[in-house]
Amino acid sequence: MKTTRELLGTRIKELRKARRLSQAQLSERINIEPKHLSRIEVGRSYPSLKTLEKIAEALDVEMKHLFEFMHFVSDEELNENIDKLIKEADKDKLRLVLKILRAIIR
């Protein structure tokens, strides 16, 4: 299971590559050393809030999009997350979830 730090780094790398930027180019845009960006992307270092803001701006995304990494989790983690949410939901929310799932699947 990847840590949040690793997932964040993977997401930043994914967005950077989607914009066809090298680490050197993004590093220059956000005014940090390429080695520091590399450490962030492999999950060895957390970026500061200021650096996160700069990364989001340079990649032209809202900061919340840097934390969208559910597509990186394994099937097992996905199932665990769903099970946890279902156990926490009351009956009204479960009925709503069922309606939404039916609409999506059908």
N, C-alpha and C positions, 0 to 999 in steps of 0.2 A: 504494500500500500504506500503510495507516494505521500509525502508530507505536503502541507499547504504551501510551504516555501518552494518545493519542487514543482508543484502544479502551477503556481504563479509564474515561475521561470519558464516553464514549458509554454504557457499561454502567451507570455511576452514574446518568446521566440516565434511562436506560430503567427502572431499578428505582425511581427517585424518581417518575417519571410513573405507573408501575404502582400505586404507593401513593397516587396523587392528591395529591402534595405539590408545592407551588410551590418554586422555588429559595429564596425568602424563608423559607418554613416550615422547610425542611430546614436552611438556614443557621442559623436561630434555635435549632433543636434541637441542632446540633453546635457552636454558639458560634463561627461564623466569619462574615466579611462575605459578603453575597450575591455581590459582585463576585469574591471569591476562589473561591466555589463555581462561578460561571460560568466562570472561567478553567480550573478543573479539568475541568468538563464538556465544554469545547471542546478540551481537550488542550493548553492553553497553560501549565499548571502541574501539577506533581506534588503530590499531598497528602502530608503527613507520615504516618508510621505511626500516630501518635496520632489524626490526623484521619481516616485510613482506618478505624480502630477505631470512632470515633464515628459515621462514616457507616454502617458495617455495623450497628451497634447501632440507630441511628435508623431504618434501613430494615428492621430485623428479619431480617437475613440473616447467615450466617457470612461472615467476611471472604473466604474462598476464593471465594464466589459473586460477589464483585466482579470477579474475574478470569476469569469464564466468558464469553468473548466470541468463541468460534469461530464462532458464528452470524453474526458481523459480517464475516467474511473473504470475499473474492471467491472465485469458483469456481476461478480460477487459483491463488490462495494455498492453497485447500483441497487441490487436486491436488498442489501442491508439498509441502505438509506430509505428505500420505499417501505420496508417493514417497520422501520422506526417511526416514520411519519404516520403510517396507518395506525400503529399502536397509540400514538398521541392524539389522534383525531377523535372527535365526538361523533355521534350517529348522524347528525345533520351534515357534517363535513364529509363523512364517508358516503352518504347518499349523493352528494354533489360530485365527489370523485368518481363514483360509479357512472353517473350521467356523462361526465366529461370523457371518461375512458370509452364508454360505448360510442359516443359521438366520434372520437378519434379513430377507433378501430373499425367501425362500420363504414 
